[in-house]
Amino acid sequence: MFAGGRVEIARPLEVGQPAERMSQVSAVAVKQGKSGQLAFVTVRASTYANSSVR
């Protein structure tokens, strides 16, 4: 399930140029809900093209 997100675009990608996306789990919080445990995971992702963040 996806709860929400934010996007910041430093520079646009160029059509036809290779790009790479790197994702990292930066935080995990386990909480107790009415029907059991819930895990909230924060994932940070960066997209690189020509060795710079896009």
PDB file of N, CA, C and O in Angstrom, chain B, residues numbered from 101:
ATOM      1  N   MET B 101       0.849  -1.165   0.000  1.00  0.00           N
ATOM      2  CA  MET B 101       0.000   0.000   0.000  1.00  0.00           C
ATOM      3  C   MET B 101       0.899   1.234   0.000  1.00  0.00           C
ATOM      4  O   MET B 101       1.918   1.263   0.690  1.00  0.00           O
ATOM      5  N   PHE B 102       0.535   2.217  -0.748  1.00  0.00           N
ATOM      6  CA  PHE B 102       1.273   3.474  -0.838  1.00  0.00           C
ATOM      7  C   PHE B 102       0.475   4.552  -0.128  1.00  0.00           C
ATOM      8  O   PHE B 102      -0.710   4.732  -0.408  1.00  0.00           O
ATOM      9  N   ALA B 103       1.115   5.274   0.794  1.00  0.00           N
ATOM     10  CA  ALA B 103       0.395   6.273   1.578  1.00  0.00           C
ATOM     11  C   ALA B 103       0.587   7.697   1.083  1.00  0.00           C
ATOM     12  O   ALA B 103      -0.303   8.529   1.265  1.00  0.00           O
ATOM     13  N   GLY B 104       1.704   7.999   0.473  1.00  0.00           N
ATOM     14  CA  GLY B 104       1.936   9.369   0.015  1.00  0.00           C
ATOM     15  C   GLY B 104       3.384   9.551  -0.371  1.00  0.00           C
ATOM     16  O   GLY B 104       4.214   8.672  -0.142  1.00  0.00           O
ATOM     17  N   GLY B 105       3.683  10.687  -0.953  1.00  0.00           N
ATOM     18  CA  GLY B 105       5.057  10.923  -1.342  1.00  0.00           C
ATOM     19  C   GLY B 105       5.296  12.343  -1.789  1.00  0.00           C
ATOM     20  O   GLY B 105       4.367  13.129  -1.973  1.00  0.00           O
ATOM     21  N   ARG B 106       6.571  12.651  -1.958  1.00  0.00           N
ATOM     22  CA  ARG B 106       7.008  13.955  -2.444  1.00  0.00           C
ATOM     23  C   ARG B 106       8.016  13.736  -3.561  1.00  0.00           C
ATOM     24  O   ARG B 106       8.778  12.769  -3.546  1.00  0.00           O
ATOM     25  N   VAL B 107       8.010  14.641  -4.527  1.00  0.00           N
ATOM     26  CA  VAL B 107       8.949  14.554  -5.647  1.00  0.00           C
ATOM     27  C   VAL B 107       9.617  15.910  -5.823  1.00  0.00           C
ATOM     28  O   VAL B 107       8.954  16.947  -5.848  1.00  0.00           O
ATOM     29  N   GLU B 108      10.929  15.885  -5.943  1.00  0.00           N
ATOM     30  CA  GLU B 108      11.699  17.094  -6.243  1.00  0.00           C
ATOM     31  C   GLU B 108      12.504  16.819  -7.506  1.00  0.00           C
ATOM     32  O   GLU B 108      13.277  15.863  -7.559  1.00  0.00           O
ATOM     33  N   ILE B 109      12.321  17.654  -8.516  1.00  0.00           N
ATOM     34  CA  ILE B 109      13.024  17.463  -9.781  1.00  0.00           C
ATOM     35  C   ILE B 109      14.119  18.518  -9.881  1.00  0.00           C
ATOM     36  O   ILE B 109      13.838  19.711 -10.000  1.00  0.00           O
ATOM     37  N   ALA B 110      15.384  18.061  -9.832  1.00  0.00           N
ATOM     38  CA  ALA B 110      16.517  18.983  -9.920  1.00  0.00           C
ATOM     39  C   ALA B 110      16.747  19.406 -11.368  1.00  0.00           C
ATOM     40  O   ALA B 110      16.906  20.589 -11.669  1.00  0.00           O
ATOM     41  N   ARG B 111      16.761  18.412 -12.257  1.00  0.00           N
ATOM     42  CA  ARG B 111      16.912  18.662 -13.701  1.00  0.00           C
ATOM     43  C   ARG B 111      16.137  17.575 -14.434  1.00  0.00           C
ATOM     44  O   ARG B 111      16.084  16.440 -13.959  1.00  0.00           O
ATOM     45  N   PRO B 112      15.538  17.888 -15.573  1.00  0.00           N
ATOM     46  CA  PRO B 112      14.767  16.872 -16.301  1.00  0.00           C
ATOM     47  C   PRO B 112      15.674  15.819 -16.932  1.00  0.00           C
ATOM     48  O   PRO B 112      16.837  16.082 -17.238  1.00  0.00           O
ATOM     49  N   LEU B 113      15.121  14.632 -17.117  1.00  0.00           N
ATOM     50  CA  LEU B 113      15.833  13.579 -17.848  1.00  0.00           C
ATOM     51  C   LEU B 113      15.794  13.892 -19.337  1.00  0.00           C
ATOM     52  O   LEU B 113      14.884  14.565 -19.821  1.00  0.00           O
ATOM     53  N   GLU B 114      16.793  13.395 -20.052  1.00  0.00           N
ATOM     54  CA  GLU B 114      16.839  13.594 -21.493  1.00  0.00           C
ATOM     55  C   GLU B 114      16.366  12.316 -22.182  1.00  0.00           C
ATOM     56  O   GLU B 114      16.802  11.220 -21.832  1.00  0.00           O
ATOM     57  N   VAL B 115      15.487  12.460 -23.144  1.00  0.00           N
ATOM     58  CA  VAL B 115      14.953  11.311 -23.877  1.00  0.00           C
ATOM     59  C   VAL B 115      16.098  10.596 -24.590  1.00  0.00           C
ATOM     60  O   VAL B 115      16.926  11.225 -25.248  1.00  0.00           O
ATOM     61  N   GLY B 116      16.129   9.281 -24.449  1.00  0.00           N
ATOM     62  CA  GLY B 116      17.140   8.475 -25.125  1.00  0.00           C
ATOM     63  C   GLY B 116      18.432   8.287 -24.345  1.00  0.00           C
ATOM     64  O   GLY B 116      19.270   7.478 -24.742  1.00  0.00           O
ATOM     65  N   GLN B 117      18.616   9.011 -23.247  1.00  0.00           N
ATOM     66  CA  GLN B 117      19.829   8.880 -22.445  1.00  0.00           C
ATOM     67  C   GLN B 117      19.602   7.878 -21.317  1.00  0.00           C
ATOM     68  O   GLN B 117      18.537   7.876 -20.701  1.00  0.00           O
ATOM     69  N   PRO B 118      20.589   7.025 -21.037  1.00  0.00           N
ATOM     70  CA  PRO B 118      20.438   6.067 -19.937  1.00  0.00           C
ATOM     71  C   PRO B 118      20.321   6.787 -18.593  1.00  0.00           C
ATOM     72  O   PRO B 118      20.914   7.846 -18.384  1.00  0.00           O
ATOM     73  N   ALA B 119      19.553   6.195 -17.698  1.00  0.00           N
ATOM     74  CA  ALA B 119      19.382   6.742 -16.353  1.00  0.00           C
ATOM     75  C   ALA B 119      19.354   5.582 -15.360  1.00  0.00           C
ATOM     76  O   ALA B 119      19.029   4.451 -15.721  1.00  0.00           O
ATOM     77  N   GLU B 120      19.692   5.872 -14.126  1.00  0.00           N
ATOM     78  CA  GLU B 120      19.713   4.852 -13.080  1.00  0.00           C
ATOM     79  C   GLU B 120      19.007   5.403 -11.847  1.00  0.00           C
ATOM     80  O   GLU B 120      19.214   6.556 -11.471  1.00  0.00           O
ATOM     81  N   ARG B 121      18.175   4.578 -11.220  1.00  0.00           N
ATOM     82  CA  ARG B 121      17.462   4.986 -10.009  1.00  0.00           C
ATOM     83  C   ARG B 121      17.986   4.160  -8.844  1.00  0.00           C
ATOM     84  O   ARG B 121      18.031   2.931  -8.909  1.00  0.00           O
ATOM     85  N   MET B 122      18.380   4.849  -7.778  1.00  0.00           N
ATOM     86  CA  MET B 122      18.891   4.193  -6.581  1.00  0.00           C
ATOM     87  C   MET B 122      17.901   4.465  -5.448  1.00  0.00           C
ATOM     88  O   MET B 122      17.569   5.619  -5.177  1.00  0.00           O
ATOM     89  N   SER B 123      17.428   3.404  -4.784  1.00  0.00           N
ATOM     90  CA  SER B 123      16.480   3.541  -3.678  1.00  0.00           C
ATOM     91  C   SER B 123      17.127   3.032  -2.396  1.00  0.00           C
ATOM     92  O   SER B 123      17.905   2.078  -2.416  1.00  0.00           O
ATOM     93  N   GLN B 124      16.793   3.685  -1.273  1.00  0.00           N
ATOM     94  CA  GLN B 124      17.351   3.309   0.015  1.00  0.00           C
ATOM     95  C   GLN B 124      16.272   3.437   1.085  1.00  0.00           C
ATOM     96  O   GLN B 124      15.570   4.446   1.147  1.00  0.00           O
ATOM     97  N   VAL B 125      16.143   2.424   1.917  1.00  0.00           N
ATOM     98  CA  VAL B 125      15.227   2.496   3.058  1.00  0.00           C
ATOM     99  C   VAL B 125      15.905   3.366   4.105  1.00  0.00           C
ATOM    100  O   VAL B 125      16.979   3.021   4.598  1.00  0.00           O
ATOM    101  N   SER B 126      15.282   4.501   4.451  1.00  0.00           N
ATOM    102  CA  SER B 126      15.907   5.421   5.404  1.00  0.00           C
ATOM    103  C   SER B 126      15.284   5.364   6.797  1.00  0.00           C
ATOM    104  O   SER B 126      15.882   5.852   7.756  1.00  0.00           O
ATOM    105  N   ALA B 127      14.094   4.777   6.927  1.00  0.00           N
ATOM    106  CA  ALA B 127      13.466   4.673   8.251  1.00  0.00           C
ATOM    107  C   ALA B 127      12.376   3.603   8.229  1.00  0.00           C
ATOM    108  O   ALA B 127      11.700   3.396   7.222  1.00  0.00           O
ATOM    109  N   VAL B 128      12.229   2.933   9.365  1.00  0.00           N
ATOM    110  CA  VAL B 128      11.150   1.960   9.557  1.00  0.00           C
ATOM    111  C   VAL B 128      10.554   2.205  10.942  1.00  0.00           C
ATOM    112  O   VAL B 128      11.282   2.269  11.932  1.00  0.00           O
ATOM    113  N   ALA B 129       9.238   2.340  11.009  1.00  0.00           N
ATOM    114  CA  ALA B 129       8.544   2.530  12.284  1.00  0.00           C
ATOM    115  C   ALA B 129       7.417   1.508  12.374  1.00  0.00           C
ATOM    116  O   ALA B 129       6.521   1.483  11.531  1.00  0.00           O
ATOM    117  N   VAL B 130       7.469   0.672  13.395  1.00  0.00           N
ATOM    118  CA  VAL B 130       6.418  -0.332  13.618  1.00  0.00           C
ATOM    119  C   VAL B 130       5.458   0.227  14.661  1.00  0.00           C
ATOM    120  O   VAL B 130       5.875   0.651  15.739  1.00  0.00           O
ATOM    121  N   LYS B 131       4.169   0.224  14.329  1.00  0.00           N
ATOM    122  CA  LYS B 131       3.143   0.757  15.224  1.00  0.00           C
ATOM    123  C   LYS B 131       2.034  -0.273  15.393  1.00  0.00           C
ATOM    124  O   LYS B 131       1.864  -1.160  14.557  1.00  0.00           O
ATOM    125  N   GLN B 132       1.292  -0.149  16.469  1.00  0.00           N
ATOM    126  CA  GLN B 132       0.182  -1.054  16.751  1.00  0.00           C
ATOM    127  C   GLN B 132      -1.119  -0.400  16.291  1.00  0.00           C
ATOM    128  O   GLN B 132      -1.458   0.697  16.736  1.00  0.00           O
ATOM    129  N   GLY B 133      -1.840  -1.071  15.407  1.00  0.00           N
ATOM    130  CA  GLY B 133      -3.134  -0.595  14.949  1.00  0.00           C
ATOM    131  C   GLY B 133      -4.251  -1.410  15.581  1.00  0.00           C
ATOM    132  O   GLY B 133      -3.984  -2.320  16.365  1.00  0.00           O
ATOM    133  N   LYS B 134      -5.488  -1.098  15.253  1.00  0.00           N
ATOM    134  CA  LYS B 134      -6.635  -1.825  15.812  1.00  0.00           C
ATOM    135  C   LYS B 134      -6.636  -3.293  15.414  1.00  0.00           C
ATOM    136  O   LYS B 134      -7.074  -4.144  16.189  1.00  0.00           O
ATOM    137  N   SER B 135      -6.144  -3.603  14.200  1.00  0.00           N
ATOM    138  CA  SER B 135      -6.165  -4.985  13.724  1.00  0.00           C
ATOM    139  C   SER B 135      -4.792  -5.651  13.763  1.00  0.00           C
ATOM    140  O   SER B 135      -4.633  -6.753  13.237  1.00  0.00           O
ATOM    141  N   GLY B 136      -3.799  -5.007  14.373  1.00  0.00           N
ATOM    142  CA  GLY B 136      -2.476  -5.618  14.476  1.00  0.00           C
ATOM    143  C   GLY B 136      -1.370  -4.611  14.202  1.00  0.00           C
ATOM    144  O   GLY B 136      -1.595  -3.401  14.177  1.00  0.00           O
ATOM    145  N   GLN B 137      -0.176  -5.141  14.000  1.00  0.00           N
ATOM    146  CA  GLN B 137       0.984  -4.288  13.768  1.00  0.00           C
ATOM    147  C   GLN B 137       1.002  -3.724  12.352  1.00  0.00           C
ATOM    148  O   GLN B 137       0.559  -4.368  11.401  1.00  0.00           O
ATOM    149  N   LEU B 138       1.523  -2.508  12.238  1.00  0.00           N
ATOM    150  CA  LEU B 138       1.715  -1.844  10.954  1.00  0.00           C
ATOM    151  C   LEU B 138       3.173  -1.415  10.866  1.00  0.00           C
ATOM    152  O   LEU B 138       3.770  -1.033  11.873  1.00  0.00           O
ATOM    153  N   ALA B 139       3.741  -1.473   9.688  1.00  0.00           N
ATOM    154  CA  ALA B 139       5.108  -0.992   9.481  1.00  0.00           C
ATOM    155  C   ALA B 139       5.065   0.170   8.503  1.00  0.00           C
ATOM    156  O   ALA B 139       4.539   0.040   7.397  1.00  0.00           O
ATOM    157  N   PHE B 140       5.615   1.300   8.909  1.00  0.00           N
ATOM    158  CA  PHE B 140       5.725   2.480   8.057  1.00  0.00           C
ATOM    159  C   PHE B 140       7.175   2.575   7.603  1.00  0.00           C
ATOM    160  O   PHE B 140       8.086   2.684   8.424  1.00  0.00           O
ATOM    161  N   VAL B 141       7.379   2.532   6.300  1.00  0.00           N
ATOM    162  CA  VAL B 141       8.727   2.510   5.736  1.00  0.00           C
ATOM    163  C   VAL B 141       8.940   3.766   4.899  1.00  0.00           C
ATOM    164  O   VAL B 141       8.125   4.094   4.036  1.00  0.00           O
ATOM    165  N   THR B 142      10.042   4.466   5.162  1.00  0.00           N
ATOM    166  CA  THR B 142      10.414   5.633   4.368  1.00  0.00           C
ATOM    167  C   THR B 142      11.503   5.217   3.390  1.00  0.00           C
ATOM    168  O   THR B 142      12.554   4.715   3.789  1.00  0.00           O
ATOM    169  N   VAL B 143      11.239   5.431   2.102  1.00  0.00           N
ATOM    170  CA  VAL B 143      12.201   5.077   1.053  1.00  0.00           C
ATOM    171  C   VAL B 143      12.618   6.352   0.336  1.00  0.00           C
ATOM    172  O   VAL B 143      11.770   7.120  -0.117  1.00  0.00           O
ATOM    173  N   ARG B 144      13.900   6.573   0.235  1.00  0.00           N
ATOM    174  CA  ARG B 144      14.433   7.724  -0.506  1.00  0.00           C
ATOM    175  C   ARG B 144      15.021   7.200  -1.806  1.00  0.00           C
ATOM    176  O   ARG B 144      15.785   6.235  -1.814  1.00  0.00           O
ATOM    177  N   ALA B 145      14.655   7.848  -2.903  1.00  0.00           N
ATOM    178  CA  ALA B 145      15.137   7.404  -4.218  1.00  0.00           C
ATOM    179  C   ALA B 145      15.744   8.595  -4.960  1.00  0.00           C
ATOM    180  O   ALA B 145      15.234   9.714  -4.898  1.00  0.00           O
ATOM    181  N   SER B 146      16.834   8.328  -5.654  1.00  0.00           N
ATOM    182  CA  SER B 146      17.492   9.346  -6.481  1.00  0.00           C
ATOM    183  C   SER B 146      17.666   8.779  -7.875  1.00  0.00           C
ATOM    184  O   SER B 146      17.958   7.595  -8.046  1.00  0.00           O
ATOM    185  N   THR B 147      17.485   9.631  -8.866  1.00  0.00           N
ATOM    186  CA  THR B 147      17.672   9.228 -10.261  1.00  0.00           C
ATOM    187  C   THR B 147      18.903   9.938 -10.795  1.00  0.00           C
ATOM    188  O   THR B 147      19.036  11.155 -10.665  1.00  0.00           O
ATOM    189  N   TYR B 148      19.806   9.167 -11.399  1.00  0.00           N
ATOM    190  CA  TYR B 148      21.060   9.704 -11.923  1.00  0.00           C
ATOM    191  C   TYR B 148      21.121   9.533 -13.438  1.00  0.00           C
ATOM    192  O   TYR B 148      20.703   8.509 -13.977  1.00  0.00           O
ATOM    193  N   ALA B 149      21.642  10.539 -14.105  1.00  0.00           N
ATOM    194  CA  ALA B 149      21.914  10.475 -15.542  1.00  0.00           C
ATOM    195  C   ALA B 149      23.182  11.290 -15.779  1.00  0.00           C
ATOM    196  O   ALA B 149      23.316  12.401 -15.265  1.00  0.00           O
ATOM    197  N   ASN B 150      24.100  10.745 -16.547  1.00  0.00           N
ATOM    198  CA  ASN B 150      25.385  11.421 -16.783  1.00  0.00           C
ATOM    199  C   ASN B 150      26.071  11.800 -15.484  1.00  0.00           C
ATOM    200  O   ASN B 150      26.640  12.886 -15.370  1.00  0.00           O
ATOM    201  N   SER B 151      26.018  10.898 -14.496  1.00  0.00           N
ATOM    202  CA  SER B 151      26.687  11.057 -13.182  1.00  0.00           C
ATOM    203  C   SER B 151      26.171  12.211 -12.340  1.00  0.00           C
ATOM    204  O   SER B 151      26.859  12.635 -11.411  1.00  0.00           O
ATOM    205  N   SER B 152      24.983  12.736 -12.628  1.00  0.00           N
ATOM    206  CA  SER B 152      24.424  13.799 -11.791  1.00  0.00           C
ATOM    207  C   SER B 152      22.979  13.478 -11.413  1.00  0.00           C
ATOM    208  O   SER B 152      22.265  12.793 -12.146  1.00  0.00           O
ATOM    209  N   VAL B 153      22.567  13.987 -10.254  1.00  0.00           N
ATOM    210  CA  VAL B 153      21.207  13.757  -9.776  1.00  0.00           C
ATOM    211  C   VAL B 153      20.247  14.521 -10.656  1.00  0.00           C
ATOM    212  O   VAL B 153      20.496  15.672 -11.016  1.00  0.00           O
ATOM    213  N   ARG B 154      19.133  13.868 -11.005  1.00  0.00           N
ATOM    214  CA  ARG B 154      18.115  14.507 -11.851  1.00  0.00           C
ATOM    215  C   ARG B 154      16.935  14.801 -11.040  1.00  0.00           C
ATOM    216  O   ARG B 154      15.954  15.341 -11.551  1.00  0.00           O
TER     217      ARG B 154
END
